[in-house]
Amino acid sequence: MAMPVLATKLFIPRLRPGAVPRPRLVERLREGLQSGRKLTLISAPAGFGKTTLLSEWIADAQRRDPGVRVGWLSLDESDNDPSRFLTYLVGALQRADPGIGSEALPLPLPSFEPALTALINDVARSPQEIILVLDDFQLIEEETIRDALVFLLDHLPSNLHLAIASRSDPLLPVARLRAGGELTELRAADLRFTPDEAAAFLNRMVDLELSADDVAALEARTEGWIAGLQLAALSMRERSDVSGFIQGFTGSNRFVIDYLAEEVLQRQPDHVREFLLRTAILDRLSGPLCDAVTGQKGSSEVLESLERDNLFVVSLDDRRHWYRYHHLFADVLRARLLRDRPDRVAHLHSLASEWHERNNLPEDAVTHALAAGDFGRAARVIEGAIPAIRKSRQDATLLRWLTLLPKDVIDRRPVLGVYRAWSSLASGDVEAVEPRLRVAEKALAATTDDGTPAHDSAAGDELRMLPVTIAVYRAAVAQARGDVAGTREQAQRALDLTEPDDHLGRGAAAGFFGLAAWATGDLKAGVRAFGEARTSLRLAGNLADVLGTTLVLADMLVPLGRLREAQRSFEQALQLAAEQGEPPPQSTADLHVGISELLREQGELPAAVEHLAASEALGEHASSHENRHRWFVAMARIRQAEGDFDAALGLLSTAERLYLRGFFPEVRPIAAMKARIWIAQGRLAEALAWVNDQGLSAADDLTYLREFGHITLARLLIAQHWSDLQKGSIHEALGLLNRLLEAAEAGHRVGSANEILVLQALAHAAQGHTPLALQSLERVLVRAEPEGYVRLFTDEGAPMAVLLQAAAARGIAPNYVGRLSRTFVHGEGATIQPIPEALSERELHVLRLLATELSGPQIARELYVSLNTLRTHTRHIFGKLEVNSRPAAVLRAEALGLIQHLV
């Protein structure tokens, strides 16, 4: 008598009306079917929508081809009986074609092969195209059945396609099928909901009106795990504070715990459950690490088994050496560990810390030591890691660690005490630095009765050089307070204490000499000092600090009027950073910001924006914390150049919030930049309020630190003249500008003098003294042309447009004036006589490279721009030269003498 067949096991699950369409995945399955591949494998853990996807695919296949027939078998544990399995297999195929399987029975069977042979022959004779689906195949553990499936795959008729859904890879010849192009496979990474799918599911399918931010947060928290999203949705239905729930949603949520406990944990053998619980404390897992934590051997094999069984384990490398748990699964495991074995948690963290320390993984060693409450070990590892942290500029990591250590632990370790003082400086708490340095000095000097050190810091370079470090930080405090004499005194003390091979200490001392010179306006001395600092830092191997000096050097080279030199420094630094490979060294983002500011000045706004985008893409880890405000300043100046003053002001306000005082002389206050925009907008009362708040007047004694502010005041006085708000303001402006020009030229600050001359020209023009205006304008044009200044002129609007027109009429710097005129953002009523089209400095640079044998991508890399930006430059060049190809452009440029001029 034949076994009864449960019809419910052979029904194709209906696609729920509320299911989220997965067209991208259905297309992949459709392609595999149409290409004649033997097997479709969907392998993913519980809750990833495998069955739902198969149902959608089947519906799509039958809609496209009504002749497609489907046999579906939902497996369960009882199907491990070979006879039962074959009975249901035949029953499923008979749903597709009732004539199949007449020769496969009777049962029970002595052997699968004769019955399968008859079944395969029946299928081959069928006129139908058949898809056979085996769902939940992970439940099949019987070797005989798996052997039967291998036989079926090896002899699969051309009109039969096998689809398997499983929580783990089946023991079938998957690799052979993959290599032979006979396999279509989807895994958890493919099945995860995309942000759009998550939004559709949560808002449309489960009637939850969530904001885009809430959807994105929940999708990220669950890593697109459909079951996690569904369980979260169940929890949110009756909640009023949905956003609050989402922020706190973790694996501790009772629905997730119940689901995972039932579906996953309780189904595992005891030794696997024990492994999972003991390793729950780990963010990353490897065989040796898990051996150390569990106290057992064979963890590598366990991890491989967990991955193969799709037990929420994610491989982190191609060699399958490192893994991690799905975040929600890890939360569940940790919750269970804390509930069932709270007394074991600290010990497990200690074991993990020991292993990471032995294997030179200090960050993980510290993290686990802190979690174990083993502050002595944490402090020891932190001290040992400080040299590497200093070289890589991982300041935030060190700051975070120091905040987690108890005060008494730090006070017993002078090395950590000094760096705690530095953390106060970095956070802007200048007053806390000196007391903490004194505590560290006291600990350093303390000895026991037998004369040995009484502190806990380990002997080594950090301890030996601590007096130098203390002097350097005192120099930093003096610099932050504007005490130039104190900065020099402490820098000299640091230099006197350094040993010949202490390149880091010598570099730091030279840097503070440079900052002191910068603050006084002696920028040439500052550049020399930072050149020495750069050399020492390079010898010390501190690449991040070497790159960081580039920004400081540029900040001094620009007011010196040496834009080209500053640009070369940035390009060389970017090349040096690129040579280090991935990940990019810290401060790389700062370099892109710096070169963006130079390109903006040269009128290359698209290239400037591109470098800011490159900086932003690198993320905060590639920028030093004291310079994060600069991105917003640079973007504000671009928005200002584009005429979007409100956006520029918003960006400057953000920059003000991020700005950390005390690291460098504040020679270009952000508040003064905002005042300049107010002046351009005609909001003179607000600009005047800022001037009064700063106590600025035209009669002040002049210092370099206030030069930018006084130039801003001169701008306000000129604007007041134009607005008839203050009689005599133009004379006051000219008097101030004459004094500023004398001071700038005495300090060799050509860049500062250039801006002063531009304003001087505008002030004379406002009085109607055109000859005097043109004298000042000609002086600045002669100086500015070799350096490629553009925005220096064009940012001044219509009054400068009129002056350039007058300069063009008198033949003053005709090529340069023509180029400026064509890139000018004209004010209302401003007119410029047409001048023959000329190439910008950037376009001339591109043209020179076009004349070489470099390919397009190589030229783009040379310019640090994208290929699309290079193509834009090339189109502009072709248009101006009236050609339509690269060879024609080169020939035309040679005929005009442009390339020879560049060379």
C-alpha positions in Angstrom: 0.0 0.0 0.0 1.4 3.3 -1.0 2.2 5.9 1.6 -0.3 8.7 1.8 0.9 12.0 0.3 0.1 15.2 2.1 -1.0 17.6 -0.6 0.0 20.6 1.4 3.6 19.7 0.9 3.2 20.0 -2.9 1.4 23.3 -3.1 3.4 26.2 -4.5 3.3 28.9 -1.8 1.2 31.8 -3.0 2.8 35.1 -3.4 1.4 37.4 -0.7 -0.3 40.5 -2.0 1.9 42.6 0.3 5.2 41.0 -0.7 7.8 43.5 -1.9 8.7 42.9 -5.6 12.3 41.8 -6.2 12.7 42.4 -9.9 16.5 42.5 -9.8 16.7 39.0 -8.3 13.9 37.6 -10.4 15.8 38.7 -13.5 18.9 36.8 -12.4 16.8 33.6 -11.8 15.1 34.1 -15.2 18.4 34.5 -16.9 19.6 31.2 -15.4 16.5 29.4 -16.5 16.7 30.8 -20.0 20.4 29.9 -20.4 19.7 26.2 -19.7 21.6 26.0 -16.4 20.9 22.8 -14.4 20.6 24.2 -10.9 19.3 27.3 -9.2 20.6 27.5 -5.6 19.3 30.0 -3.1 21.3 29.6 0.1 20.8 32.0 3.0 20.0 31.9 6.7 16.5 31.9 8.1 14.4 34.9 7.5 15.9 36.1 4.2 12.9 35.5 2.0 14.1 32.5 0.0 10.6 30.9 -0.3 9.0 34.2 -1.2 11.5 34.9 -3.9 11.0 31.4 -5.4 7.3 32.0 -5.5 7.7 35.4 -7.2 10.1 33.8 -9.8 7.7 31.0 -10.5 4.8 33.4 -11.0 7.0 35.5 -13.3 8.1 32.4 -15.3 4.5 31.2 -15.8 3.3 34.6 -16.7 5.9 34.9 -19.4 5.5 31.3 -20.7 2.2 29.7 -19.7 3.6 26.3 -20.9 6.1 26.2 -18.0 5.1 23.6 -15.4 6.2 23.5 -11.8 6.7 20.8 -9.2 7.2 22.1 -5.7 8.2 20.0 -2.6 8.4 21.6 0.8 10.7 19.3 2.8 10.7 18.5 6.5 12.8 16.3 8.8 10.7 13.3 8.1 11.6 13.4 4.5 15.1 11.9 5.4 13.5 8.5 4.8 14.6 7.6 1.2 11.3 6.0 0.2 9.2 8.9 1.6 11.5 11.4 -0.2 11.1 9.7 -3.6 7.3 9.4 -3.1 7.0 13.1 -2.6 9.5 13.8 -5.4 7.4 11.9 -7.8 4.3 13.5 -6.5 5.7 16.9 -7.1 6.7 16.1 -10.7 3.2 14.6 -11.3 1.8 18.0 -10.4 3.7 19.3 -13.4 2.9 16.3 -15.7 0.5 13.5 -14.4 2.2 11.0 -16.8 5.5 11.2 -15.0 6.5 8.5 -12.5 4.4 5.5 -13.6 7.6 3.3 -13.7 9.2 4.8 -10.6 7.1 2.8 -8.2 6.3 0.5 -6.4 8.0 1.3 -3.1 9.9 0.6 -0.9 13.0 0.6 -3.0 16.1 -1.6 -2.7 18.0 1.1 -4.6 17.4 4.6 -5.9 19.1 4.3 -9.2 16.6 2.1 -11.1 13.7 4.2 -9.9 15.5 7.5 -10.7 16.4 6.2 -14.1 12.8 5.4 -14.9 11.8 8.8 -13.5 14.4 10.7 -15.6 13.2 8.9 -18.7 9.6 9.9 -18.0 10.6 13.5 -17.6 12.7 13.4 -20.8 9.6 12.2 -22.7 7.4 14.9 -21.3 6.5 17.7 -23.7 6.5 20.2 -20.7 9.2 22.5 -19.6 9.4 21.7 -15.9 10.9 23.5 -12.8 11.3 21.3 -9.8 11.6 23.2 -6.5 13.0 21.6 -3.3 12.4 24.0 -0.4 14.1 23.8 3.0 16.7 21.4 1.7 18.9 21.9 4.8 16.6 19.5 6.6 17.8 16.6 4.4 20.8 14.9 6.1 20.4 11.4 4.7 23.4 10.6 2.5 21.4 8.3 0.3 19.1 11.0 -0.7 21.9 13.4 -1.4 23.5 10.8 -3.6 20.2 10.4 -5.4 20.2 14.2 -6.1 23.7 14.0 -7.5 22.6 11.2 -9.8 19.6 13.3 -10.9 21.8 16.4 -11.6 24.3 14.3 -13.5 21.5 13.0 -15.8 19.1 15.9 -15.8 16.9 16.0 -18.9 17.1 19.2 -20.8 13.5 20.1 -20.1 13.9 19.9 -16.3 15.4 22.6 -14.1 16.2 22.0 -10.5 15.8 24.8 -7.9 16.9 24.3 -4.3 16.4 26.7 -1.3 18.4 25.9 1.7 19.8 27.6 4.9 23.1 26.0 4.2 25.0 24.8 1.1 23.8 21.3 0.2 26.4 18.5 -0.1 26.1 18.5 -3.9 28.7 19.2 -6.6 28.1 22.9 -6.3 31.7 23.9 -7.2 31.7 21.6 -10.3 28.4 23.0 -11.5 29.6 26.6 -10.9 32.8 25.9 -12.8 30.9 24.4 -15.7 28.5 27.4 -15.9 25.5 25.2 -14.9 24.7 27.0 -11.6 22.7 30.1 -10.8 23.2 31.1 -7.1 21.9 33.7 -4.8 23.1 34.2 -1.2 22.3 36.3 1.8 24.2 39.3 0.4 22.0 39.2 -2.6 18.7 38.7 -0.7 19.2 41.5 1.7 16.6 44.3 1.2 18.0 47.4 -0.4 17.1 50.7 1.2 14.3 51.2 -1.4 12.9 47.6 -0.8 13.1 48.2 3.0 11.1 51.4 2.6 8.5 49.7 0.4 8.1 46.9 2.9 7.9 49.1 6.0 5.7 51.9 4.6 3.6 50.3 2.0 3.4 46.6 2.9 3.0 46.9 6.7 1.3 50.3 6.8 4.1 52.1 8.7 4.5 55.7 7.9 8.2 56.1 8.6 10.6 58.9 7.6 13.4 58.2 5.2 15.9 58.6 8.1 14.0 56.0 10.2 13.9 53.6 7.3 17.6 54.0 6.6 18.5 53.5 10.3 16.4 50.4 10.6 17.7 49.0 7.3 21.3 49.6 8.4 20.6 48.1 11.9 19.2 44.9 10.4 21.6 44.7 7.5 18.6 44.2 5.2 17.6 41.1 7.0 14.0 40.6 6.1 13.0 38.7 9.2 14.6 41.4 11.3 12.7 44.1 9.5 9.5 42.2 9.8 10.0 41.5 13.5 10.8 45.2 14.1 7.7 46.1 12.2 5.6 43.9 14.5 7.1 45.7 17.5 6.4 49.1 16.1 2.8 48.7 15.3 1.5 49.6 18.8 4.3 52.1 19.6 3.9 55.9 19.6 7.6 56.7 19.7 8.6 54.8 16.6 11.9 56.7 16.0 12.9 56.1 19.6 12.3 52.4 19.2 14.3 52.2 16.0 17.3 53.9 17.6 17.2 51.3 20.4 16.3 48.3 18.3 18.8 45.5 18.8 18.8 41.8 19.2 17.5 42.2 22.7 14.1 42.9 21.2 12.0 40.0 22.5 10.6 39.1 19.1 14.1 38.7 17.6 15.3 36.7 20.6 12.4 34.4 20.5 12.7 33.9 16.8 16.4 33.3 16.8 16.3 31.1 19.9 13.7 28.9 18.4 14.9 28.8 14.8 18.6 28.8 15.3 20.1 28.3 18.8 17.8 25.5 20.0 18.5 23.5 16.9 22.3 23.5 17.4 24.2 20.7 19.1 25.4 21.5 22.6 29.0 22.0 21.6 28.0 24.5 18.9 25.7 26.4 21.3 28.6 26.6 23.8 30.9 27.9 21.1 28.5 30.6 20.0 27.9 31.8 23.6 31.6 31.9 24.5 32.6 33.8 21.3 29.7 36.2 21.5 31.9 38.9 23.0 34.1 39.0 19.9 33.5 41.6 17.1 35.7 39.5 14.8 36.4 35.8 14.9 39.3 33.6 13.8 40.2 30.0 14.5 43.1 30.8 16.8 41.3 33.6 18.6 38.3 31.4 19.2 40.6 28.6 20.4 42.0 31.0 23.0 38.6 32.2 24.2 36.8 28.8 24.3 39.8 26.9 25.6 39.3 24.3 22.9 40.9 23.3 19.6 39.3 23.1 16.2 37.6 26.5 16.1 38.5 27.1 12.5 36.6 24.0 11.5 33.6 25.2 13.6 33.6 28.6 11.9 33.8 27.0 8.5 30.8 24.8 9.5 28.9 27.8 10.8 29.4 29.7 7.5 28.5 26.6 5.5 25.3 26.2 7.5 24.5 29.9 7.1 24.4 30.4 10.8 24.5 34.2 10.6 28.3 34.1 10.1 29.8 36.5 7.6 33.3 35.9 6.1 35.5 39.0 6.3 38.2 37.9 3.8 38.8 35.7 0.8 40.8 33.2 2.8 38.0 32.6 5.3 40.4 33.4 8.1 38.3 36.1 9.8 34.5 36.2 10.3 31.9 38.1 12.2 28.4 37.3 13.4 25.4 39.1 11.9 24.9 42.1 14.2 21.5 41.1 15.4 22.6 37.5 15.9 25.6 38.8 18.0 23.2 40.9 20.1 21.1 37.8 20.8 24.2 35.7 21.8 25.5 38.4 24.1 22.1 38.8 25.7 21.9 35.1 26.3 25.5 35.1 27.7 24.7 37.9 30.1 21.5 36.2 31.2 22.9 32.7 31.6 26.5 33.2 32.6 27.1 36.8 33.7 30.1 35.7 35.9 32.0 34.4 32.8 31.9 37.6 30.7 34.9 39.4 32.2 37.0 36.2 32.0 36.2 35.8 28.3 37.1 39.4 27.6 40.4 38.9 29.5 41.2 35.8 27.4 40.4 37.8 24.2 42.6 40.7 25.4 45.5 38.4 26.1 45.3 36.9 22.6 45.1 40.2 20.8 48.0 41.6 22.8 50.1 38.5 21.9 49.2 38.9 18.3 50.0 42.7 18.1 46.4 43.8 17.8 46.4 46.6 20.4 43.1 48.2 19.7 41.2 45.0 20.2 43.4 44.1 23.2 42.5 47.5 24.8 38.8 47.1 24.0 38.6 43.7 25.6 40.8 44.7 28.6 38.5 47.7 29.3 35.5 45.4 29.0 37.0 43.0 31.5 37.8 45.8 33.9 41.5 45.0 33.6 42.7 48.6 33.6 46.3 47.8 34.3 46.5 45.7 31.1 44.6 48.3 29.1 47.0 51.1 30.3 50.1 49.0 29.5 48.8 48.2 26.0 47.9 51.8 25.4 51.4 53.0 26.3 52.9 50.5 24.0 50.7 51.6 21.1 51.4 55.4 21.5 54.2 55.5 18.9 52.1 53.9 16.2 49.1 56.1 17.2 51.3 59.3 16.9 52.6 58.2 13.5 49.2 57.4 12.1 47.5 60.3 13.8 44.8 58.2 15.3 44.1 60.9 17.9 40.4 60.1 18.4 41.3 56.5 19.4 43.8 57.6 22.1 41.4 60.2 23.4 38.6 57.7 23.7 40.9 55.2 25.6 42.1 57.9 28.0 38.5 58.8 28.9 37.8 55.2 29.8 40.8 54.8 32.2 40.4 55.7 35.8 42.2 58.8 37.0 44.4 56.9 39.5 45.6 54.5 36.8 46.7 57.4 34.6 48.3 59.3 37.5 50.6 56.3 38.1 51.7 56.4 34.5 53.4 59.7 33.5 53.4 58.8 29.8 49.6 58.5 29.9 49.4 61.6 32.1 51.2 63.7 29.5 48.9 62.4 26.8 45.9 63.1 29.0 47.2 66.7 29.2 47.4 66.7 25.4 43.8 65.5 25.2 42.7 68.6 27.2 44.6 70.7 24.6 43.0 68.9 21.7 39.5 69.4 23.2 40.1 73.2 23.7 40.5 73.0 27.5 43.8 74.9 27.6 43.6 75.7 31.3 43.6 72.0 32.3 46.8 71.2 30.4 49.4 72.7 32.8 48.0 71.0 36.0 48.0 67.6 34.3 51.6 68.1 33.0 52.6 68.9 36.6 51.0 65.7 37.9 52.9 63.7 35.2 56.2 65.5 36.0 55.7 64.6 39.7 55.0 61.0 38.9 58.1 60.9 36.6 60.4 62.2 39.3 59.0 60.0 42.1 61.2 57.1 43.3 61.0 54.3 45.9 63.3 54.0 48.9 65.8 52.1 46.8 65.9 54.8 44.1 63.9 52.9 41.5 61.1 54.7 39.7 57.8 54.7 41.6 55.6 55.0 38.6 54.1 52.3 36.4 55.2 53.5 32.9 57.4 51.0 31.1 60.9 51.9 30.1 61.3 52.8 26.5 61.5 55.7 24.0 58.2 57.3 25.1 59.4 57.5 28.7 62.9 58.6 27.8 61.7 61.4 25.6 58.9 62.5 28.0 60.6 65.8 29.1 60.8 66.8 25.4 57.1 66.0 24.9 56.2 68.0 28.0 58.1 71.0 26.7 56.4 70.7 23.3 53.0 70.7 24.9 53.9 73.7 26.9 54.8 75.4 23.7 51.4 74.4 22.3 49.7 76.0 25.4 51.7 79.2 24.8 50.8 79.2 21.1 47.1 78.7 22.0 47.3 81.7 24.3 49.0 83.9 21.7 52.1 84.0 23.8 54.8 84.2 21.0 57.7 84.6 23.5 56.5 81.7 25.5 56.1 79.6 22.4 59.7 80.2 21.4 61.0 79.6 24.9 59.4 76.2 25.3 60.3 75.3 21.7 63.9 76.1 22.5 63.7 74.0 25.7 62.3 71.1 23.8 65.1 71.4 21.2 67.8 71.6 23.9 66.4 68.4 25.5 66.3 66.3 22.3 68.8 63.7 21.5 70.4 63.6 18.0 68.2 60.8 16.9 65.0 62.3 18.3 63.7 63.4 14.9 60.1 63.6 16.2 61.0 66.0 19.0 63.2 68.1 16.8 60.5 68.3 14.2 57.9 69.4 16.8 60.3 72.1 18.1 60.9 73.4 14.6 57.2 73.5 14.0 56.6 75.7 17.0 59.4 78.1 16.0 57.5 78.3 12.6 54.2 79.0 14.3 55.7 81.8 16.4 57.2 83.3 13.2 53.9 83.0 11.4 52.0 84.7 14.3 54.4 87.7 14.0 54.0 87.9 10.2 57.6 86.8 9.4 56.3 84.2 7.0 59.6 83.6 5.3 61.1 82.5 8.6 57.9 80.4 9.2 58.3 78.6 5.9 62.0 77.9 6.6 61.2 76.5 10.1 58.4 74.3 8.7 60.8 73.0 6.0 63.1 71.9 8.8 60.2 70.4 10.7 59.1 68.5 7.5 62.6 67.0 7.1 62.7 65.9 10.7 59.3 64.4 10.6 60.1 62.5 7.4 63.2 61.1 9.1 61.0 60.1 12.1 58.7 58.2 9.6 55.6 60.3 10.6 53.9 60.4 7.2 50.7 61.9 8.6 52.6 64.8 10.2 54.6 65.3 7.0 51.4 65.7 5.1 50.0 67.9 7.7 52.9 70.4 7.4 51.9 70.9 3.7 48.7 72.6 4.8 50.6 74.9 7.2 53.2 75.7 4.6 50.4 76.6 2.1 48.8 78.9 4.7 52.1 80.9 4.7 52.9 80.6 1.0 49.5 82.0 -0.1 49.9 85.4 1.8 53.5 85.4 0.4 51.9 85.3 -3.0 53.5 82.0 -4.0 50.4 80.1 -5.2 52.3 78.0 -7.7 54.7 76.8 -5.1 51.8 76.0 -2.7 50.0 74.0 -5.5 53.2 72.0 -6.2 53.5 71.2 -2.5 49.9 69.9 -2.4 50.4 67.8 -5.6 53.6 66.3 -4.3 52.0 65.5 -0.9 49.0 63.9 -2.7 51.4 61.8 -4.7 53.3 60.8 -1.5 50.0 59.8 0.1 48.9 57.8 -3.0 52.2 55.9 -2.9 51.4 54.6 0.6 48.4 52.7 -0.8 45.1 51.9 1.1 43.8 53.0 3.4 45.0 56.6 2.7 47.0 58.2 5.5 45.3 60.6 7.8 45.4 64.2 6.6 44.9 63.2 2.9 41.4 64.8 3.0 43.0 68.0 4.2 45.3 68.0 1.2 42.3 67.9 -1.2 40.8 70.8 0.7 43.9 72.8 0.4 44.4 72.3 -3.3 40.7 73.0 -3.8 41.2 76.5 -2.3 44.0 77.2 -4.7 42.0 76.0 -7.7 39.1 78.2 -6.6 41.4 81.2 -6.6 42.6 80.3 -10.1 39.1 80.3 -11.3 38.8 76.5 -11.7 35.6 76.0 -9.8 34.7 72.5 -11.2 38.1 71.2 -10.3 37.9 72.8 -6.9 34.5 71.2 -6.2 35.9 67.8 -7.4 38.7 67.9 -4.8 36.2 68.8 -2.1 34.2 65.8 -3.2 37.3 63.6 -3.0 38.0 64.9 0.5 34.4 64.2 1.6 34.5 60.7 0.1 37.6 59.8 2.2 35.6 60.5 5.4 36.6 62.0 8.7 39.3 59.4 9.3 41.4 61.0 6.6 41.2 64.5 8.0 43.0 65.8 11.2 40.5 66.9 13.8 42.0 70.4 14.0 41.3 71.0 10.3 37.8 69.6 9.8 36.3 73.1 9.7 38.4 73.9 6.5 36.2 71.8 4.2 33.2 74.0 5.1 35.3 77.2 4.6 36.5 76.0 1.2 33.0 75.1 0.1 31.6 78.4 1.4 34.1 80.3 -0.7 33.0 78.3 -3.8 29.4 79.1 -3.0 30.3 82.8 -2.6 32.1 82.7 -6.0 28.9 81.3 -7.5 26.9 84.1 -6.0 25.0 82.0 -3.4 25.8 84.1 -0.4 23.2 82.6 1.9 24.6 79.1 1.4 28.1 80.4 2.0 27.1 81.9 5.3 25.5 78.7 6.4 28.7 76.8 5.6 30.8 79.3 7.5 28.5 78.9 10.5 29.1 75.2 10.4 32.9 75.8 10.2 32.7 78.1 13.2 31.2 75.3 15.3 33.9 72.9 14.2 36.8 75.2 14.6 39.3 74.3 17.3 41.3 77.3 18.5 44.8 77.1 19.7 46.4 74.9 17.1 47.5 77.6 14.6 47.6 81.4 14.6 44.1 82.6 13.8 45.1 84.8 10.9 41.8 84.5 8.9 39.0 84.4 11.4 35.8 82.8 10.1 33.8 85.6 11.6 35.7 88.0 9.4 34.9 85.9 6.4 31.2 86.2 7.3 31.5 89.9 7.6 32.9 90.1 4.1 29.9 88.3 2.8 27.6 90.7 4.7 29.5 93.6 3.0 29.0 91.9 -0.5 25.2 91.5 0.4 24.9 95.1 1.5 24.3 94.1 5.1 26.6 96.8 6.3 25.1 97.2 9.8 25.9 93.6 10.6 29.4 94.0 9.3 29.9 97.1 11.3 28.6 95.4 14.5 31.3 92.7 14.0 34.0 95.4 13.5 32.9 97.2 16.7 32.8 93.9 18.5 36.5 93.3 17.5 37.4 96.8 18.5 38.9 97.5 15.0 39.6 101.0 13.8 41.6 102.6 11.0 43.9 104.2 13.5 45.0 100.9 15.2 48.6 99.8 15.4 48.9 97.1 12.8 49.9 93.5 13.5 49.8 90.5 11.2 47.3 88.6 13.4 44.8 91.4 12.8 45.7 92.1 9.1 42.7 90.1 7.7 40.4 92.0 10.0 41.8 95.4 9.1 41.5 94.6 5.4 37.9 93.6 6.1 37.4 97.0 7.8 38.8 98.7 4.7 36.2 96.8 2.6 33.5 98.1 4.9 34.7 101.7 4.6 34.6 101.5 0.8 31.2 100.0 0.9 29.9 102.7 3.3 31.2 105.3 0.8 29.2 103.7 -2.0 26.1 103.6 0.2 26.6 107.2 1.3 26.4 106.0 4.9 29.6 107.7 6.2 31.1 110.8 4.7 34.9 110.6 4.5 35.0 106.8 4.9 36.8 106.5 1.5 39.7 108.7 2.8 39.8 106.6 6.0 39.9 103.5 3.9 42.7 104.8 1.7 44.7 105.8 4.8 44.3 102.4 6.3 45.1 100.6 3.0 48.3 102.7 2.5 49.5 101.6 6.0 48.5 98.0 5.4 50.3 97.9 2.1 53.5 99.3 3.7 53.4 96.6 6.4 52.6 93.8 4.0 55.5 94.7 1.7 57.9 95.1 4.6 57.0 91.6 5.6 57.3 90.4 1.9 53.7 89.3 2.0 53.0 89.7 -1.7 49.7 87.9 -1.5 48.4 90.2 1.2 49.7 93.2 -0.7 47.8 92.0 -3.8 44.5 92.1 -2.1 45.3 95.5 -0.6 46.3 96.9 -4.0 43.0 95.6 -5.5 41.1 97.5 -2.7 43.3 100.5 -3.2 42.3 100.6 -6.9 38.6 100.3 -6.1 38.9 103.1 -3.5 40.6 105.4 -6.0 37.9 104.5 -8.6 35.2 105.3 -6.1 36.7 108.8 -5.8 36.7 109.1 -9.6 40.5 109.0 -9.7 40.9 106.5 -12.6 44.6 107.1 -13.3 45.5 106.4 -9.6 43.1 103.3 -9.7 44.9 102.0 -12.8 48.3 102.5 -11.3 47.4 100.3 -8.3 45.6 97.8 -10.6 48.6 97.6 -13.0 50.9 96.9 -10.0 48.8 94.0 -8.8 48.2 92.6 -12.3 51.9 92.4 -13.0 52.4 90.5 -9.7 49.3 88.3 -10.0 49.6 87.1 -13.6 52.5 84.6 -13.0 50.7 83.0 -10.1 47.3 82.6 -11.9 45.1 84.7 -9.7 41.5 85.0 -10.9 39.0 85.3 -8.0 41.2 88.1 -6.5 39.7 90.2 -9.2 36.4 88.6 -10.2 35.1 88.4 -6.6 35.0 92.2 -6.6 32.0 92.5 -8.9 30.9 95.3 -11.2 33.4 98.0 -10.0 36.3 95.7 -10.9 34.7 94.9 -14.3 34.7 98.6 -15.1 38.3 98.9 -14.1 39.3 95.9 -16.2 37.6 97.5 -19.1 39.6 100.7 -18.6 42.8 98.6 -18.3 42.0 96.8 -21.5 41.5 100.1 -23.3 45.0 101.3 -22.2 46.7 98.0 -23.1 47.6 97.0 -19.6 48.5 93.3 -19.4 46.2 92.6 -22.4 46.4 88.8 -22.3 45.8 88.5 -18.6 43.1 91.2 -18.6 41.4 89.4 -21.5 41.4 86.1 -19.7 40.1 87.7 -16.5 37.3 89.4 -18.4 36.1 86.2 -20.0 35.9 84.4 -16.6 34.4 87.4 -14.9 31.1 87.1 -13.0 29.6 90.4 -14.2 27.6 92.7 -12.0 24.5 94.6 -13.2 25.4 97.1 -15.9 29.0 95.9 -16.1 30.3 95.5 -19.7 33.5 94.2 -21.0 34.7 94.7 -24.6 35.0 91.4 -26.4 38.6 90.0 -26.5 39.7 87.1 -28.5 39.0 83.8 -26.7 41.9 82.6 -24.5 42.7 79.5 -22.6 42.7 79.5 -18.8 45.8 78.5 -16.9 44.2 75.1 -16.2 43.3 74.6 -19.8 46.9 75.5 -20.8 48.1 72.8 -18.4 45.7 70.3 -19.9 46.8 71.3 -23.4 50.5 70.7 -22.6 49.6 67.2 -21.3 47.5 66.5 -24.5 50.7 67.1 -26.5 52.4 64.2 -24.6 51.9 60.5 -25.1 49.9 60.2 -21.9 46.5 58.5 -22.3 43.3 60.2 -21.1 43.2 58.3 -17.7 46.9 59.0 -17.2 46.3 62.7 -17.7 43.4 62.7 -15.3 45.6 61.0 -12.6 48.3 63.6 -13.3 45.8 66.4 -12.7 44.1 64.6 -9.7 40.7 65.0 -11.5 38.1 62.5 -12.8 38.0 61.4 -16.4 34.7 63.3 -16.8 36.3 66.6 -15.6 39.2 66.1 -18.0 36.7 65.6 -20.9 35.0 68.8 -19.9 38.3 70.7 -20.0 39.1 69.1 -23.4 35.8 70.1 -24.8 36.4 73.7 -23.8 39.9 73.6 -25.3 38.5 72.2 -28.6 35.9 74.9 -28.7 38.3 77.8 -28.1 40.8 76.5 -30.6 38.0 75.6 -33.1 39.1 72.0 -33.6 37.5 68.7 -33.0 40.3 66.3 -32.2 43.3 66.0 -29.9 45.9 65.9 -32.8 44.2 69.0 -34.3 44.3 70.8 -31.0 48.0 70.1 -30.6 48.8 71.3 -34.1 46.7 74.5 -33.6 48.4 75.1 -30.2 51.8 74.8 -31.8 50.9 77.2 -34.6 49.8 79.7 -32.0 52.9 79.2 -29.9 50.9 78.1 -26.9 52.8 74.8 -26.2 56.2 76.5 -26.7 55.1 79.1 -24.2 54.2 76.5 -21.6 57.5 74.6 -22.1 
